[in-house]
Amino acid sequence: MTQNTAYDVVIIGSGPGGYVAAVHAARLGMHVACVEKEARLGGVCLNRGCIPSKALLDSSHYYYLAKEQLAAHGIKTGRVTLDLPAMMARKDKVVAELTDNVRKLLEAHKIEIIRGSATLSGPDRIEVEDGSGASKKPQRFTLKTGAVILATGSEPAAVSGLKFDGQHIVTATEALKFDVLPKHLGIVGGGYIGLELGSVWQRLGAKVTVIEMLPTIASGVDGQVGRKLQRVLKRQGIMFRMQTRVTTARISGKSVRIELETKKGSESLTCNRLLVSVGRRPLTRGLGMETLGIETDPASGHVRVDAAYRTNISTVYAIGDLVAGPMLAHKASAEGIAVVECMAGKAGEVNYDALPSVIYTNPEVASVGLTEEQVKQRQIPYSTGTYPFAGVGRSRCLGETDGFVKMIAHEKTDRILGVHIIGPRASDMIAECVLAIEFGASAEDVARTVHGHPTFAEALQEAAAAVKK
């Protein structure tokens, strides 16, 4: 069936980069196939990342509200108990529905979905091994195509001395489906994933300890925001071991004994589960890139591409976590559209200066543009304006007053350079800031824009008005 079919483009991987690229290519009139080795479409984001983690974050937040905060609103619930299997079932249902929607979307655009593992065998050929179980032996066949887009995403980075066993020493994948509430969850890495999953299990009743090599958590966010986030999470009950390195971890019965190296010397810590979350690396294993001589960065493992996302092999392109830049689902989707437009001779590009990032803790953190540290490093003259959510009427009504909005603008032109939010609904508020930066708005533009009252976004307007002119 597929052996003799020539496609305009074959996309390897059906995550946010792959399926968006496939749909956009089909809309531009291309004959498209998408190869996926997993049972469900959607990649890591929909199956083991963004979506299941947000489902659990929302569920755990409701649990925390019912247990700790509803009484202040005059709502008496009685004894609140946790039904972890039901919570996990809801999460799985959300994932199943969304991955099924991706399948329907591809089918609606007449995109051929090919199940199996893909390997590059030439600049215009892909070998696919179908291991779906339809037959006793895996079937191999060849796809012929005019172009290939690699969109296979990333995988958890390993740490020397910490061997994953899937039960006690785990990745985020296993931490999203614990069947028992851990008494003590250790987390190696104070980045986005570790903080989000730590928040889930801490809200549900686990003791959580975050172990971070650096002096600050959430490296990359604005320093003022990062410090505030750590203080709030610590107040909520998450413990932090900063400037501490894990040397080894040994499983003993139902516990994990962790050896630590601190500024004061060697120490040890015992927990029930240890989540290793120190970042991710490009997933290029098995693609056969070495056969074609596709170049990668030896330090990071990223596939090297030009401005059109083309590798050194003119018919092979790469996007998403495979290429340099933040490993974000929406970055991959934007690149999926851009690469197809470049292939079609259009002016496809991504404005990396206007890419938002979000940490879904409580309070949420959302940012776009330059941090104050980056502005200083580049010696750009700047002014800042901040406004606390404690001064926002909507925040007072909700009872969530932690955090602030911080706007950074060029001192001479007033053009917005960066916006950093820690507070309620930050993940939604940041969209206005992305649009402002995309269109080159000034702080005064935002300050003079009428915002509804009472809303959280008034904090953004006030922060813009506070920028010194």
C-alpha positions as CSV (number, residue, x, y, z in Angstrom):
1,M,0.0,0.0,0.0
2,T,2.4,2.7,1.2
3,Q,5.5,1.1,-0.4
4,N,4.9,2.6,-3.8
5,T,3.4,5.9,-2.7
6,A,5.5,9.1,-3.2
7,Y,4.7,11.8,-0.6
8,D,5.5,15.5,-0.8
9,V,6.6,15.3,2.9
10,V,6.8,12.6,5.5
11,I,6.9,13.8,9.1
12,I,8.4,11.6,11.8
13,G,6.7,12.2,15.1
14,S,3.2,13.3,15.9
15,G,3.8,15.7,18.8
16,P,2.9,19.4,18.8
17,G,5.5,20.1,16.2
18,G,4.8,17.1,14.0
19,Y,1.0,17.1,13.8
20,V,0.8,20.9,13.4
21,A,3.4,20.7,10.6
22,A,1.3,17.9,9.0
23,V,-1.9,19.8,9.1
24,H,-0.3,23.0,7.7
25,A,1.3,21.1,4.9
26,A,-2.0,19.5,4.0
27,R,-3.7,22.9,4.0
28,L,-1.0,24.1,1.5
29,G,-1.9,21.2,-0.8
30,M,0.9,18.8,0.0
31,H,0.5,15.0,0.0
32,V,1.5,14.2,3.7
33,A,2.2,11.2,5.8
34,C,2.9,11.2,9.5
35,V,4.9,8.3,11.1
36,E,4.3,7.5,14.8
37,K,5.8,4.6,16.7
38,E,3.7,5.0,19.8
39,A,0.2,3.6,20.2
40,R,-1.4,7.1,20.5
41,L,-0.7,10.3,18.6
42,G,0.3,13.6,20.3
43,G,3.9,12.8,21.4
44,V,5.3,13.4,24.9
45,C,3.3,16.6,25.4
46,L,-0.2,15.0,25.1
47,N,0.7,11.6,26.5
48,R,3.4,12.0,29.2
49,G,4.0,15.7,29.6
50,C,2.0,19.0,29.3
51,I,-1.5,17.6,29.3
52,P,-1.4,14.9,32.0
53,S,0.6,17.1,34.3
54,K,-1.8,20.0,33.9
55,A,-4.8,17.7,34.5
56,L,-3.2,16.5,37.8
57,L,-2.2,20.1,38.7
58,D,-5.8,21.2,38.4
59,S,-7.1,18.2,40.3
60,S,-4.6,18.6,43.1
61,H,-5.5,22.3,43.3
62,Y,-9.2,21.5,43.7
63,Y,-8.3,19.0,46.4
64,Y,-6.2,21.6,48.2
65,L,-9.0,24.2,47.9
66,A,-11.6,21.8,49.3
67,K,-9.4,20.8,52.2
68,E,-7.8,24.1,53.1
69,Q,-9.6,27.1,51.7
70,L,-13.3,26.6,51.0
71,A,-14.2,27.1,54.7
72,A,-13.0,30.7,54.4
73,H,-15.7,31.2,51.7
74,G,-18.4,29.8,54.0
75,I,-18.4,26.4,52.3
76,K,-18.4,23.5,54.7
77,T,-17.4,20.2,53.1
78,G,-16.8,17.9,56.0
79,R,-13.9,15.5,55.9
80,V,-12.1,15.6,52.5
81,T,-10.5,12.4,51.3
82,L,-8.3,11.6,48.3
83,D,-9.4,9.1,45.7
84,L,-6.2,8.8,43.8
85,P,-7.4,6.1,41.3
86,A,-10.3,8.3,40.3
87,M,-8.0,11.3,39.9
88,M,-5.7,9.3,37.7
89,A,-8.6,7.9,35.7
90,R,-9.8,11.5,35.0
91,K,-6.3,12.4,33.9
92,D,-6.2,9.4,31.5
93,K,-9.6,10.3,30.1
94,V,-8.4,13.8,29.3
95,V,-5.3,12.5,27.6
96,A,-7.3,9.9,25.6
97,E,-9.8,12.5,24.4
98,L,-7.1,14.9,23.2
99,T,-5.0,12.3,21.5
100,D,-8.1,11.0,19.7
101,N,-8.8,14.6,18.6
102,V,-5.4,14.7,17.0
103,R,-6.1,11.5,15.1
104,K,-9.4,13.0,13.9
105,L,-7.7,16.2,12.9
106,L,-5.1,14.4,10.7
107,E,-7.7,12.2,9.2
108,A,-9.9,15.2,8.4
109,H,-7.0,16.7,6.4
110,K,-6.4,13.4,4.5
111,I,-3.0,12.8,6.2
112,E,-1.9,9.2,6.2
113,I,-1.1,8.0,9.6
114,I,1.6,5.3,9.5
115,R,2.3,3.3,12.6
116,G,5.8,2.1,13.2
117,S,9.5,3.1,13.8
118,A,11.0,5.2,11.1
119,T,14.7,5.2,10.0
120,L,16.2,7.4,7.3
121,S,17.7,5.2,4.6
122,G,18.3,8.0,2.1
123,P,17.6,11.7,1.4
124,D,14.2,10.7,0.0
125,R,13.5,7.3,1.6
126,I,12.4,6.2,5.0
127,E,12.4,2.6,6.3
128,V,9.4,1.9,8.6
129,E,9.2,-1.1,10.8
130,D,5.6,-1.8,11.8
131,G,5.6,-3.3,15.2
132,S,1.9,-2.7,16.0
133,G,1.2,-6.4,16.5
134,A,-1.0,-6.7,13.4
135,S,1.2,-9.7,12.4
136,K,3.4,-12.0,14.3
137,K,6.6,-10.6,12.8
138,P,7.3,-6.8,12.4
139,Q,6.8,-5.7,8.8
140,R,9.3,-3.5,7.0
141,F,8.5,-1.2,4.1
142,T,9.9,1.9,2.4
143,L,8.3,5.3,2.0
144,K,9.4,7.6,-0.8
145,T,9.1,11.3,-0.2
146,G,10.2,14.7,-1.5
147,A,11.1,15.9,2.0
148,V,11.3,14.7,5.6
149,I,10.6,16.6,8.8
150,L,12.1,15.2,11.9
151,A,9.9,16.0,14.9
152,T,10.7,13.2,17.4
153,G,11.0,15.4,20.5
154,S,13.1,14.7,23.5
155,E,13.6,12.3,26.4
156,P,14.6,12.7,30.0
157,A,18.3,13.4,30.6
158,A,20.0,10.8,32.8
159,V,22.3,11.5,35.7
160,S,25.4,9.5,36.6
161,G,24.8,7.4,39.7
162,L,21.0,7.6,39.4
163,K,19.7,4.6,37.5
164,F,16.0,4.6,36.6
165,D,14.1,1.6,37.7
166,G,10.6,2.9,37.0
167,Q,9.4,2.3,40.5
168,H,11.6,4.0,43.1
169,I,13.9,6.1,40.9
170,V,11.7,7.5,38.2
171,T,11.2,10.0,35.4
172,A,8.3,12.4,35.1
173,T,6.5,9.7,33.1
174,E,6.2,7.5,36.2
175,A,5.6,10.4,38.5
176,L,2.5,11.2,36.6
177,K,1.0,7.8,37.4
178,F,1.9,6.9,40.9
179,D,-0.7,4.5,42.3
180,V,0.1,5.3,45.9
181,L,0.7,8.7,47.5
182,P,4.4,8.8,48.4
183,K,5.2,9.7,52.0
184,H,8.3,11.5,50.9
185,L,9.1,12.4,47.3
186,G,12.6,13.5,46.5
187,I,13.1,15.6,43.4
188,V,16.5,16.1,41.7
189,G,16.2,19.3,39.8
190,G,14.4,22.6,40.6
191,G,13.2,23.3,37.0
192,Y,9.7,23.6,35.6
193,I,8.9,19.9,35.6
194,G,10.2,19.2,39.1
195,L,8.4,22.2,40.6
196,E,5.1,21.3,38.9
197,L,5.1,17.7,39.9
198,G,6.4,18.6,43.3
199,S,3.4,20.9,43.7
200,V,1.0,18.1,42.6
201,W,2.2,15.6,45.2
202,Q,2.7,18.2,48.0
203,R,-0.9,19.4,47.6
204,L,-2.1,15.8,47.9
205,G,-0.2,15.2,51.1
206,A,3.3,14.1,50.3
207,K,6.4,15.5,51.9
208,V,8.5,17.0,49.0
209,T,12.2,17.8,49.0
210,V,13.7,19.5,45.9
211,I,17.4,19.1,45.5
212,E,19.1,21.7,43.2
213,M,22.7,22.2,42.3
214,L,22.3,25.9,41.5
215,P,21.6,28.7,44.1
216,T,18.2,29.4,42.6
217,I,15.2,27.4,41.3
218,A,13.7,27.7,37.9
219,S,16.9,29.0,36.3
220,G,16.2,31.2,33.3
221,V,13.3,33.1,34.9
222,D,13.7,36.6,36.1
223,G,15.7,36.5,39.3
224,Q,13.1,38.6,41.3
225,V,10.4,36.3,40.2
226,G,12.4,33.1,40.9
227,R,13.2,34.3,44.5
228,K,9.5,35.0,45.1
229,L,8.4,31.7,43.8
230,Q,10.8,29.8,46.0
231,R,9.6,31.7,49.1
232,V,6.0,31.0,48.3
233,L,6.5,27.3,47.6
234,K,8.6,26.9,50.8
235,R,5.7,28.5,52.7
236,Q,3.4,26.0,51.2
237,G,5.5,23.2,52.5
238,I,8.0,22.2,49.8
239,M,11.5,21.9,51.2
240,F,14.6,23.0,49.2
241,R,18.2,21.8,49.3
242,M,20.0,24.4,47.2
243,Q,23.5,24.2,45.9
244,T,23.4,20.5,46.6
245,R,24.4,17.7,44.3
246,V,23.2,14.1,44.3
247,T,26.1,11.7,44.0
248,T,24.4,8.3,44.2
249,A,21.1,6.8,45.1
250,R,20.6,3.3,46.4
251,I,17.3,1.4,46.7
252,S,16.8,-0.2,50.0
253,G,13.5,-2.1,50.4
254,K,10.8,0.5,49.8
255,S,13.1,3.5,50.3
256,V,15.7,5.3,48.3
257,R,18.9,6.4,50.2
258,I,20.4,9.5,48.5
259,E,24.0,10.6,49.0
260,L,24.4,14.4,48.8
261,E,27.3,16.7,48.3
262,T,26.8,20.2,49.9
263,K,28.9,23.2,50.6
264,K,29.2,21.8,54.2
265,G,30.2,18.3,53.1
266,S,28.6,15.0,52.5
267,E,25.1,14.2,53.8
268,S,22.4,11.6,53.1
269,L,18.6,11.7,52.6
270,T,16.0,9.0,52.5
271,C,12.8,9.1,50.6
272,N,10.1,6.7,49.2
273,R,10.4,7.9,45.6
274,L,13.0,9.9,43.8
275,L,12.1,11.9,40.7
276,V,15.0,12.7,38.5
277,S,14.2,15.9,36.5
278,V,17.3,17.6,35.4
279,G,16.3,18.4,31.9
280,R,15.7,16.7,28.6
281,R,17.9,15.8,25.5
282,P,17.0,15.5,21.8
283,L,15.6,12.1,20.9
284,T,17.6,11.1,17.8
285,R,18.3,7.5,18.6
286,G,17.3,5.1,15.8
287,L,16.6,7.7,13.2
288,G,19.6,6.7,11.1
289,M,20.9,10.3,10.9
290,E,24.4,9.0,10.9
291,T,23.7,7.1,7.7
292,L,23.1,10.4,5.9
293,G,25.7,12.3,7.8
294,I,23.2,14.8,9.4
295,E,25.1,17.1,11.6
296,T,24.4,17.6,15.3
297,D,25.9,19.7,18.0
298,P,28.3,17.5,19.9
299,A,27.7,19.2,23.2
300,S,23.9,19.4,23.3
301,G,22.9,16.8,20.8
302,H,20.7,19.2,18.9
303,V,20.3,18.8,15.1
304,R,22.0,21.7,13.3
305,V,19.6,23.5,11.0
306,D,19.6,26.8,9.0
307,A,17.0,29.6,9.1
308,A,14.6,27.4,7.1
309,Y,15.0,24.5,9.6
310,R,16.9,22.5,6.9
311,T,19.7,20.2,7.9
312,N,22.9,19.8,5.9
313,I,20.9,17.3,3.9
314,S,18.7,19.5,1.7
315,T,15.6,17.3,1.8
316,V,15.7,16.7,5.6
317,Y,14.4,19.3,8.1
318,A,14.2,19.3,11.9
319,I,12.0,21.2,14.4
320,G,11.0,21.3,18.1
321,D,13.1,19.7,20.8
322,L,15.5,18.4,18.2
323,V,16.8,21.8,17.5
324,A,18.3,24.6,19.7
325,G,16.0,26.7,21.8
326,P,13.6,26.2,24.7
327,M,11.9,22.8,24.8
328,L,8.4,24.1,24.7
329,A,5.4,22.6,22.9
330,H,4.3,25.9,21.5
331,K,7.8,26.6,20.2
332,A,7.6,23.2,18.3
333,S,4.2,24.1,16.9
334,A,5.3,27.5,15.7
335,E,8.3,25.9,14.0
336,G,6.0,23.2,12.5
337,I,4.2,26.0,10.7
338,A,7.3,27.9,9.8
339,V,9.2,24.9,8.3
340,V,6.3,24.0,6.0
341,E,6.0,27.6,4.8
342,C,9.7,27.6,4.1
343,M,9.4,24.4,2.2
344,A,6.5,26.0,0.2
345,G,8.6,29.0,-0.7
346,K,6.9,31.3,1.8
347,A,8.5,33.5,4.4
348,G,8.2,31.1,7.4
349,E,9.8,32.3,10.6
350,V,9.4,32.2,14.4
351,N,10.0,35.3,16.6
352,Y,12.0,33.7,19.4
353,D,11.9,37.0,21.3
354,A,8.2,36.6,21.7
355,L,8.0,33.0,23.0
356,P,6.1,32.8,26.3
357,S,7.1,30.3,29.1
358,V,4.9,29.2,31.9
359,I,5.4,27.3,35.2
360,Y,2.0,25.9,36.4
361,T,2.7,26.1,40.1
362,N,0.4,28.1,42.5
363,P,1.0,30.9,42.0
364,E,1.7,30.5,38.3
365,V,4.8,32.0,36.7
366,A,4.7,33.3,33.1
367,S,7.3,35.3,31.2
368,V,8.1,36.6,27.8
369,G,11.1,38.6,26.5
370,L,14.2,39.5,28.4
371,T,14.8,39.2,32.1
372,E,16.3,42.0,34.1
373,E,19.6,40.0,34.3
374,Q,19.7,39.6,30.5
375,V,19.0,43.3,30.0
376,K,21.9,44.2,32.3
377,Q,24.2,41.7,30.6
378,R,23.5,43.3,27.3
379,Q,24.0,46.8,28.7
380,I,20.6,48.0,27.5
381,P,19.3,51.1,29.3
382,Y,16.0,50.1,30.9
383,S,13.3,51.0,33.4
384,T,11.0,48.7,35.3
385,G,7.5,48.9,36.7
386,T,6.0,46.4,39.2
387,Y,2.6,46.0,40.7
388,P,1.5,43.5,43.4
389,F,-1.6,41.3,43.1
390,A,-2.3,42.3,46.7
391,G,-3.5,45.7,45.2
392,V,-5.8,44.1,42.7
393,G,-9.5,43.8,43.6
394,R,-10.1,40.6,41.7
395,S,-7.2,38.9,43.5
396,R,-8.6,40.0,46.8
397,C,-11.9,38.5,45.9
398,L,-10.3,35.2,44.9
399,G,-8.0,35.2,48.0
400,E,-4.9,34.8,45.9
401,T,-2.7,37.8,46.5
402,D,0.8,36.4,46.3
403,G,2.9,37.7,43.5
404,F,3.3,40.7,41.1
405,V,3.7,41.8,37.5
406,K,7.0,43.2,36.4
407,M,7.5,45.0,33.2
408,I,10.8,46.0,31.7
409,A,11.0,48.7,29.0
410,H,13.8,50.5,27.1
411,E,14.7,53.6,29.1
412,K,14.8,55.8,26.0
413,T,12.1,54.4,23.6
414,D,9.8,52.9,26.3
415,R,9.5,49.8,24.1
416,I,8.6,46.7,26.1
417,L,11.6,44.3,26.5
418,G,10.1,41.7,28.8
419,V,7.2,41.0,31.1
420,H,7.3,38.6,34.1
421,I,4.3,37.6,36.1
422,I,4.0,35.5,39.2
423,G,0.4,35.3,40.4
424,P,-3.1,34.0,39.6
425,R,-3.9,33.3,35.9
426,A,-0.4,34.3,34.8
427,S,-0.5,31.6,32.1
428,D,-3.5,33.4,30.5
429,M,-2.4,37.0,31.2
430,I,1.0,36.5,29.4
431,A,-0.8,36.3,26.0
432,E,-1.4,40.1,26.1
433,C,2.3,40.6,26.8
434,V,3.4,38.3,23.9
435,L,1.2,40.3,21.5
436,A,2.6,43.6,22.9
437,I,6.2,42.5,22.2
438,E,5.2,41.0,18.8
439,F,3.9,44.4,17.7
440,G,6.6,46.5,19.3
441,A,4.3,48.1,21.9
442,S,5.6,50.5,24.5
443,A,4.8,50.4,28.2
444,E,2.6,53.5,27.7
445,D,0.6,51.7,25.1
446,V,-0.3,49.0,27.6
447,A,-0.9,51.6,30.4
448,R,-3.3,53.6,28.2
449,T,-5.2,50.5,27.1
450,V,-8.5,50.1,29.0
451,H,-8.6,46.9,31.0
452,G,-11.8,45.5,32.5
453,H,-12.5,46.0,36.2
454,P,-12.1,44.0,38.3
455,T,-9.7,41.7,36.5
456,F,-6.3,40.2,37.1
457,A,-5.0,42.0,34.0
458,E,-5.3,45.3,35.8
459,A,-2.0,44.4,37.5
460,L,-0.4,44.4,34.1
461,Q,-1.8,47.9,33.3
462,E,-0.6,49.2,36.6
463,A,2.8,47.8,36.2
464,A,3.0,49.4,32.7
465,A,2.0,52.7,34.2
466,A,4.7,52.4,36.9
467,V,7.5,52.1,34.4
468,K,9.5,55.3,34.8
469,K,9.5,57.5,31.7
